[in-house]
Amino acid sequence: MPFKALVVGGAGDMGRWCSRLLKQSGFEVSISSRRPDIMAIAESLGAGVASVDYAGQFDVVVLSVPIDAIEGIAAQVGPRMKPGSLLMDLSSLKTGPVEAMLKYAPESVEVIGAHPLFGPGLETLEGRTIVLVPTGRSGRWLSVMRDVFETAGAAVEISTPGEHDRKMAIVQGLTHFLYISWGRAIQWMDVDLRDLEAYRTPVYGVTETMAGRVLAQNPELYALIQSGHDVAPVRKAFIEACTELAAMIDAGDLETFKGTFSAAAAHYGDLEGAKERSERIVRLGQGELAAIKKSAGLERAFVLPGGRKVYGTVKELQREDFTLETPSETLVLRYDAVSMLGPEGLSSLKDGSPSVGRDILVKLPIGADVRVLGWVLTRIDGVTGVSHETRNAMGPDHVLYRLTVGVRPERSEDTLQRVLATIWGLGYEVK
C-alpha cells in the first residue's frame, strides 16, 4: 500500500511542487486549499481533495502555507493526526514552525521541518538543496523523506532550527535587506534608472539587476522573512556598519575608513579569486555586446527571456537596445536581456534541423551573468543554443544554474565534452 499524503496549501506554487514530488515518489496525494479552483488544480496534479478535518486518514501531512499561518494550521491539523504519522512544514524559517508542530501534534506523531532552498518552478531537483530539521520525534520518517528528496536528485542538509535560522538570517535576511534598502534609497532620491544607463559600471550593473530581482518578489513573503527573530541582530549589524562608515567619511577620517575597509577585505578571504572571476564576467559581457553591435545588417539568432529562440536581421542599434527583423515580426530587444546564438544555432532555426537538449548544473559566483556564459558556449561548433532555469542560492557567495545546451544529435557526446571543457576552463564548477 502506498503512503497517503495530504498537502495543506497544495494549490499554491510550492504546494503543487510538493504534491508532484510526492506523487513521483509513489505517494497517494490529496491537497487542501481555500482556493475556489482547487478541484481543477487537483485534477491537473492527479491528486485528490481533502479537508484538514480528515488529517487523521493520512500517513504524512505537509504544511505548505505562509509562515504566519503555520501555528494556526498546526493547531487544526496536529490533534487529528494518527499515531506513527508525520507532520512536516516547508517554510523558510524553522524555529517557530517546528515548535508549533511539536506543540499541537500528539507525542505519537513524528515532526520534521523542511526548507527547500529554491523556488517551485523546477523540472528537476538535480543539484538543489533541501534542509531537513529533525526533532526528538523524528524516527523512521526522517530516512523516508530523505530518500524521497535524494532519489529526486536533491542534496539534503541536516540542521537544527536554531542553526538553520541563524544561517538563513544572513543568506536571505541580510541579502534581501541590502537590496530592498538600495531600492528604497533610489526611490527616495527620485532617480530614474534609465537616466543611469549611459553611466553603468560592471558593479552597478550587477547591483541594479539583483535589486530588481528581489523587488520583483512577493512583499508578504519578504516581510515575513525579515520578521524572523534571528534577522533582527543581522539587520542591526548592517545598519551599524553603514552608520559607522558614513560617520568616518563625514568626519573626514579617511585613515580610519581605509583601515576598516582593509579589515573587511581581510575577513572576506579569497579576494584575488573574486577579482579574477568578476573581471572574467565583465570581459565576457563586453564580448557579447560587441558581437551584437558588429552584426548590424546581418542575420543572427537569439535566445529571449523565457527561452524562446528567434532569428532575423539586426537593425537600428541604439545605446540600450536594437531592432531585430524576424520573418514574422519586428522585435525591439535589450542587449542585456538576450543571448546571441552562434552559427549552429542560426542554421538550426532557419532550416529546422533537430537538436537534443543536454542538461548541465553549473555553480557560478554571485554576480556572474549566466547569459554571458551561454553566449560563450554557443560559439562552440555543434551547439545550437543554450537556455537556463531559475537560479538558486548555494550559500552566500554562489548560485546554481541548470543549463540546457542544444547540440546536434549526431555528435552530441563530443560537443558536450567540449562544452564541459570550456566551463572548466573558465574556472566554473560543474555539479
C-alpha positions as MATLAB code, in Angstrom:
seq = 'MPFKALVVGGAGDMGRWCSRLLKQSGFEVSISSRRPDIMAIAESLGAGVASVDYAGQFDVVVLSVPIDAIEGIAAQVGPRMKPGSLLMDLSSLKTGPVEAMLKYAPESVEVIGAHPLFGPGLETLEGRTIVLVPTGRSGRWLSVMRDVFETAGAAVEISTPGEHDRKMAIVQGLTHFLYISWGRAIQWMDVDLRDLEAYRTPVYGVTETMAGRVLAQNPELYALIQSGHDVAPVRKAFIEACTELAAMIDAGDLETFKGTFSAAAAHYGDLEGAKERSERIVRLGQGELAAIKKSAGLERAFVLPGGRKVYGTVKELQREDFTLETPSETLVLRYDAVSMLGPEGLSSLKDGSPSVGRDILVKLPIGADVRVLGWVLTRIDGVTGVSHETRNAMGPDHVLYRLTVGVRPERSEDTLQRVLATIWGLGYEVK';
ca = [
       0.000    0.000    0.000;
       1.431    3.429   -0.905;
       1.778    6.097    1.762;
      -1.057    8.632    1.785;
      -0.065   12.303    1.931;
      -2.106   15.464    2.467;
      -0.528   18.741    1.325;
      -2.201   21.636    3.135;
      -1.933   24.648    0.856;
      -1.458   22.235   -2.002;
      -2.984   24.606   -4.564;
      -0.175   27.135   -4.103;
       3.025   27.080   -6.133;
       5.148   25.324   -3.506;
       2.290   23.040   -2.549;
       1.887   21.913   -6.142;
       5.629   21.292   -6.392;
       5.493   19.153   -3.249;
       2.433   17.268   -4.479;
       4.122   16.418   -7.778;
       7.266   15.247   -5.997;
       5.353   13.000   -3.614;
       3.318   11.524   -6.460;
       6.508   10.802   -8.417;
       7.807    9.083   -5.282;
       4.829    6.738   -5.149;
       2.656    8.529   -2.585;
      -1.102    8.762   -2.916;
      -1.601   12.534   -2.681;
      -4.514   14.772   -1.724;
      -4.472   18.546   -1.376;
      -6.298   21.005    0.841;
      -6.838   24.671   -0.003;
      -9.340   27.504    0.269;
      -8.865   28.439   -3.379;
     -12.049   28.212   -5.447;
     -10.217   26.431   -8.273;
      -8.913   23.639   -6.063;
     -10.774   20.916   -7.986;
      -9.173   21.901  -11.289;
      -5.728   22.123   -9.686;
      -6.136   18.734   -8.029;
      -7.159   17.207  -11.351;
      -4.099   18.682  -13.066;
      -1.905   17.139  -10.361;
      -3.643   13.782  -10.403;
      -4.402   14.343   -6.718;
      -7.434   14.068   -4.517;
      -9.047   16.801   -2.428;
      -9.490   16.549    1.331;
     -10.268   18.839    4.249;
      -7.817   19.223    7.123;
     -10.592   17.715    9.247;
      -9.589   14.360    7.752;
      -5.869   14.679    8.528;
      -6.110   11.502   10.598;
      -6.574    9.460    7.429;
      -3.087   10.300    6.122;
       0.408    8.983    6.800;
       2.047   12.335    6.007;
       0.676   15.864    6.314;
       2.754   18.664    4.757;
       2.093   22.295    5.683;
       2.772   24.461    2.620;
       1.337   27.709    3.968;
       2.740   31.168    4.838;
       4.984   31.285    7.897;
       2.477   33.312    9.910;
      -0.239   30.719    9.244;
       1.773   27.698   10.414;
       0.703   27.777   14.062;
      -2.994   28.127   13.292;
      -2.929   25.302   10.748;
      -0.819   23.107   13.048;
      -3.424   23.651   15.774;
      -6.130   22.426   13.392;
      -4.225   19.513   11.901;
      -1.991   18.204   14.685;
      -4.607   16.868   17.128;
      -6.356   14.972   14.310;
      -3.284   13.029   13.139;
      -2.922    9.310   13.738;
      -0.110    7.649   15.715;
       3.026    6.978   13.672;
       2.242    9.605   11.036;
       4.430   12.578   10.042;
       3.758   16.318   10.256;
       6.183   18.395    8.139;
       6.339   22.033    7.008;
       8.065   23.783    4.068;
       8.570   27.276    5.499;
      11.748   29.339    5.210;
      12.055   29.740    8.991;
      12.266   26.754   11.265;
      12.240   27.647   14.978;
       8.637   28.865   15.222;
       7.097   26.337   12.813;
       8.860   23.357   14.406;
       7.819   24.492   17.888;
       4.207   24.855   16.718;
       4.127   21.388   15.142;
       5.615   19.804   18.269;
       3.125   21.700   20.419;
      -0.054   20.647   18.637;
       0.748   17.174   17.292;
       0.435   14.275   19.759;
       3.618   12.650   21.094;
       2.914    9.670   18.845;
       3.210   11.842   15.709;
       6.641   12.459   14.178;
       7.686   16.027   13.318;
      10.246   17.246   10.752;
      10.929   20.733    9.451;
      11.916   21.118    5.787;
      13.153   24.101    3.781;
      13.710   23.716    0.025;
      16.398   26.260   -0.925;
      14.795   27.005   -4.294;
      11.565   28.126   -5.881;
       8.779   25.876   -7.147;
       9.291   26.283  -10.912;
      11.745   23.426  -11.370;
      11.656   20.370  -13.590;
      14.397   18.585  -11.641;
      15.971   18.671   -8.185;
      19.409   17.779   -9.522;
      21.931   19.976   -7.728;
      19.319   21.592   -5.465;
      19.486   21.555   -1.665;
      16.790   20.831    0.893;
      17.403   21.436    4.580;
      15.775   18.887    6.875;
      15.364   19.717   10.553;
      14.684   16.566   12.573;
      13.317   16.734   16.110;
      13.301   14.409   19.087;
      10.231   12.912   17.437;
      11.762   12.083   14.055;
      12.035    8.333   13.729;
      11.515    6.301   10.590;
      10.121    9.233    8.622;
      13.459   11.060    8.540;
      15.025    8.307    6.440;
      11.888    8.019    4.296;
      11.759   11.730    3.449;
      15.493   11.970    2.984;
      15.273    9.138    0.481;
      12.410   10.910   -1.338;
      14.483   14.054   -1.821;
      17.795   12.347   -2.583;
      16.215    9.957   -5.071;
      14.831   13.023   -6.870;
      18.386   14.380   -7.117;
      18.491   16.877   -4.244;
      21.268   17.249   -1.707;
      19.947   17.029    1.864;
      21.460   19.176    4.602;
      20.594   18.182    8.191;
      20.315   21.076   10.625;
      18.699   22.295   13.828;
      16.057   25.037   13.963;
      18.498   27.487   15.522;
      21.374   26.795   13.149;
      19.074   26.984   10.134;
      17.543   30.304   11.137;
      20.893   31.890   12.048;
      22.412   30.997    8.677;
      19.329   31.982    6.692;
      19.266   35.316    8.533;
      22.424   36.134    6.576;
      21.806   34.200    3.360;
      18.270   35.549    2.944;
      17.650   38.223    5.574;
      20.780   40.343    5.136;
      20.937   39.907    1.365;
      17.281   40.840    0.846;
      17.518   43.792    3.239;
      20.575   45.148    1.428;
      18.843   45.154   -1.954;
      15.500   46.428   -0.629;
      17.359   49.284    1.092;
      19.125   50.064   -2.179;
      15.778   50.226   -3.966;
      14.296   52.423   -1.239;
      17.221   54.855   -1.463;
      16.794   55.079   -5.235;
      13.096   55.843   -4.662;
      13.835   58.495   -2.017;
      16.265   60.234   -4.359;
      13.649   60.029   -7.138;
      16.205   58.543   -9.519;
      15.033   57.273  -12.903;
      17.254   54.250  -13.501;
      17.010   54.789  -17.242;
      18.976   58.015  -16.799;
      21.902   56.000  -15.424;
      22.229   53.556  -18.312;
      24.951   55.548  -20.062;
      26.986   55.606  -16.822;
      26.604   51.936  -15.940;
      29.678   50.272  -14.419;
      30.074   46.488  -14.019;
      29.461   46.570  -10.250;
      26.470   48.892  -10.627;
      25.004   46.656  -13.327;
      25.130   43.588  -11.079;
      23.681   45.517   -8.131;
      20.825   47.004  -10.154;
      19.916   43.614  -11.612;
      19.957   41.785   -8.273;
      17.950   44.554   -6.591;
      15.349   44.273   -9.333;
      15.214   40.519   -8.842;
      14.487   40.926   -5.124;
      11.977   43.748   -5.621;
      10.071   41.618   -8.142;
       9.225   39.048   -5.454;
       6.230   38.740   -3.127;
       6.462   41.538   -0.491;
       4.426   39.498    2.001;
       6.948   36.642    1.939;
       9.890   39.014    2.255;
       8.244   40.833    5.168;
       7.810   37.521    6.978;
      11.449   36.592    6.364;
      12.555   39.956    7.780;
      10.351   39.403   10.839;
      12.364   36.343   11.836;
      13.908   36.570   15.304;
      17.444   35.921   14.050;
      17.244   38.545   11.305;
      16.949   41.469   13.748;
      20.578   41.351   15.017;
      21.823   40.846   11.457;
      19.939   43.931   10.270;
      21.236   45.834   13.296;
      24.833   44.890   12.452;
      24.346   46.020    8.854;
      22.808   49.358    9.846;
      25.541   49.969   12.434;
      28.214   49.173    9.845;
      26.648   51.664    7.410;
      26.390   54.301   10.144;
      29.994   53.739   11.237;
      31.369   54.053    7.715;
      29.277   57.145    6.973;
      30.465   58.803   10.205;
      34.102   58.227    9.251;
      33.607   59.831    5.847;
      31.515   62.725    7.193;
      34.220   63.457    9.786;
      36.943   63.349    7.159;
      38.601   60.423    8.943;
      39.819   58.690    5.812;
      42.611   56.799    7.560;
      40.147   55.007    9.830;
      37.917   54.333    6.835;
      40.827   52.770    4.951;
      41.713   50.617    7.951;
      38.117   49.434    8.287;
      37.971   48.697    4.567;
      41.160   46.625    4.816;
      39.852   44.704    7.833;
      36.671   43.778    5.960;
      38.743   42.724    2.959;
      40.975   40.515    5.109;
      37.930   38.839    6.639;
      36.412   38.159    3.206;
      39.198   35.776    2.227;
      39.805   34.930   -1.425;
      39.902   38.446   -2.838;
      42.133   37.599   -5.787;
      39.840   34.766   -6.840;
      36.789   37.019   -6.579;
      38.527   39.724   -8.574;
      39.569   37.325  -11.323;
      36.075   35.818  -11.573;
      34.400   39.214  -11.722;
      36.825   40.524  -14.348;
      36.248   37.430  -16.459;
      32.497   38.019  -16.243;
      32.938   41.640  -17.324;
      35.142   40.679  -20.283;
      32.623   38.086  -21.425;
      29.781   40.592  -21.180;
      31.682   43.139  -23.216;
      32.412   40.455  -25.802;
      28.744   39.627  -26.365;
      27.739   43.284  -26.549;
      30.476   43.964  -29.093;
      29.426   40.935  -31.147;
      25.825   42.167  -31.365;
      26.888   45.686  -32.299;
      29.084   44.314  -35.089;
      26.086   42.432  -36.509;
      24.178   45.376  -37.996;
      22.585   44.259  -41.264;
      23.434   40.600  -40.646;
      21.270   37.610  -39.769;
      21.637   36.487  -36.168;
      19.781   34.177  -33.782;
      18.971   34.960  -30.149;
      17.500   33.371  -27.040;
      14.885   35.658  -25.473;
      13.786   35.755  -21.820;
      11.782   32.599  -21.176;
      13.857   30.525  -23.593;
      12.175   31.422  -26.890;
      14.587   31.350  -29.844;
      14.285   33.753  -32.782;
      16.355   34.765  -35.777;
      16.338   37.738  -38.087;
      18.300   40.722  -39.332;
      19.859   43.060  -36.770;
      18.895   46.706  -37.360;
      18.720   50.097  -35.630;
      21.381   49.715  -32.966;
      20.666   52.058  -30.051;
      22.501   52.600  -26.765;
      20.304   50.190  -24.766;
      18.519   48.114  -27.404;
      18.367   47.074  -31.039;
      15.755   46.037  -33.585;
      15.528   42.506  -34.954;
      13.536   41.974  -38.157;
      12.352   38.360  -37.996;
      10.409   36.599  -40.783;
       7.161   37.227  -38.910;
       7.602   40.269  -36.656;
       9.770   43.219  -35.643;
      11.254   42.984  -32.159;
      12.974   45.641  -30.066;
      15.394   43.811  -27.775;
      17.576   44.986  -24.902;
      21.198   43.903  -25.145;
      21.185   42.707  -21.529;
      18.007   40.645  -21.959;
      19.086   38.331  -24.790;
      21.786   35.794  -25.526;
      23.143   35.552  -29.067;
      23.452   32.099  -30.592;
      26.313   31.001  -32.777;
      26.223   29.915  -36.431;
      24.940   26.446  -35.498;
      22.001   27.977  -33.649;
      21.137   30.252  -36.551;
      21.362   27.403  -39.040;
      19.253   25.135  -36.840;
      16.495   27.736  -36.519;
      16.453   28.551  -40.223;
      16.364   25.009  -41.582;
      14.542   23.349  -38.693;
      17.388   20.906  -38.057;
      16.813   18.705  -34.997;
      18.816   19.151  -31.821;
      18.822   17.463  -28.438;
      18.993   19.190  -25.070;
      21.672   18.200  -22.578;
      21.324   19.472  -19.005;
      24.345   20.723  -17.054;
      24.382   22.103  -13.496;
      26.909   24.918  -13.110;
      27.922   26.715   -9.909;
      28.654   30.405  -10.525;
      29.749   33.181   -8.156;
      27.196   35.809   -7.175;
      27.104   38.462   -9.887;
      28.102   36.165  -12.731;
      25.845   36.610  -15.757;
      24.676   33.191  -16.882;
      23.573   34.657  -20.225;
      27.161   35.601  -20.972;
      28.295   32.059  -20.221;
      25.522   30.837  -22.522;
      26.780   33.099  -25.290;
      30.312   31.726  -24.907;
      29.017   28.160  -25.152;
      27.036   28.926  -28.318;
      30.324   29.762  -30.050;
      31.273   26.082  -29.783;
      30.833   24.152  -33.010;
      27.838   21.819  -32.655;
      25.967   23.859  -30.020;
      22.601   25.081  -31.317;
      21.511   27.049  -28.271;
      21.703   27.458  -24.503;
      18.903   28.226  -22.066;
      18.871   28.296  -18.273;
      16.496   27.747  -15.377;
      15.823   29.931  -12.362;
      18.883   30.176  -10.177;
      19.099   29.122   -6.542;
      21.414   30.141   -3.733;
      24.307   27.914   -2.706;
      25.432   29.747    0.389;
      26.090   33.495    0.418;
      28.598   33.548   -2.446;
      27.354   31.260   -5.217;
      24.267   30.303   -7.196;
      23.466   27.156   -9.117;
      22.126   27.196  -12.682;
      20.662   24.436  -14.785;
      21.840   24.990  -18.356;
      20.082   23.191  -21.190;
      22.559   23.007  -24.054;
      21.149   22.225  -27.504;
      23.506   20.035  -29.541;
      23.387   18.211  -32.863;
      22.311   14.610  -32.136;
      24.910   13.020  -34.409;
      27.798   14.388  -32.339;
      26.202   15.186  -29.011;
      28.783   13.469  -26.787;
      31.763   15.122  -28.463;
      30.092   18.525  -28.305;
      29.125   18.024  -24.668;
      32.738   17.255  -23.743;
      33.870   20.493  -25.394;
      31.145   22.391  -23.536;
      32.310   20.946  -20.211;
      35.946   21.687  -21.029;
      35.025   25.317  -21.765;
      33.131   25.708  -18.483;
      36.004   24.190  -16.512;
      38.486   26.336  -18.419;
      36.615   29.456  -17.292;
      37.090   28.334  -13.695;
      33.473   27.376  -13.020;
      32.331   24.245  -11.202;
      30.065   21.644  -12.790;
      27.933   19.816  -10.243;
];
